[in-house]
Amino acid sequence: MKIFVINLDKSTDRLSHMTRQIERLGYAWERFPACGPAQVEEMAKALALPLLHGACTMPEKGVALSHYAIWNMMLDEGIDHALVLEDDVHFCHDAKKHLESINEEIARGLQFDIIKIETFLAGIFVDREGIRLSDQAELHRLRSNHGGAAAYIISREGCRKMIARLATADRAVDLVMFDGDLESMRVFQLHPALCIQDFLRKQGKTGIVSTVGMERSESDYHSAWLEKLKSPFRGGYYFAQTLRVWGDGQMKIRSRYKDRI
């Protein structure tokens, strides 16, 4: 499996961090230069992408364009699927075993657009029936929003779909990928997740932050949902949601990291 790590030229500390993370797994990988402000300004003149001209911050635009460039490169080079990483993720201690299990499922013909292998430690809805990788991990179809685009496996068909989505979206790339209409895509969530971003850890933090993390924190991402929780009808609403998804063959889980955070 190809592995691409998105990394700004100036972020040598994060590159060192990712070198240690991936070499521990024993995989070959490629650094993919992230788009900085100069590249964003240049590409904004050439591409008619709404997010380049909307309310997204400069770091969000740079991250989105970096993912966008990888998707296009995969199509141009005929790459069947690849693991895409931002440069502030941590892998759990036995990540290699589970990545190899995912590779085996793909080789057996798993049809997917995206497999999300990170967690934002959020409550999410997934299909009750999943694909058992081991006694400790399963793949489930993701049916609700789940923030973060720091660690995912994407297929060539997934690249086509995401390029089409980004052509009309004016939101940060993780919201485009993992929020809104998930019915038209085959998005799987690995549970528990193999990766977590540095700023979400409670212990073992390195102090690095992703390009997005500099201006959009976890609390920012969930602010809209926190407003909903203030509603006096919150209990009834979530009870009704639970009944609905149960009838649809879904369940609510708390997405978590495989190791202690």
Buried (B, 14 or more C-beta within 10 A) or exposed (E): BBBBBBBBEEBEEBBEBBBEBBEEBEBEBEBBEBBBEEBBEEBBEEBEBBBBEEEBBBBBBBBBBBBBBBBEBBBEEEBEBBBBBBBBBBBBEBBBBBBEBBBEBBEEEBEBBBBBBBBBBBEBBBBEEBBEBEEEBBBBBBBBBBBBBBBBBBBBBBBBBBBEBBEEBBBBBBBBBBBEEBEEBBBBBBBBBBBBBBBBBEEEEBEBBBBBBEBBEBEEBBEEEEEEEEEEEEEEEBEEBBEEBEEEEBBBBEBBBBBEB
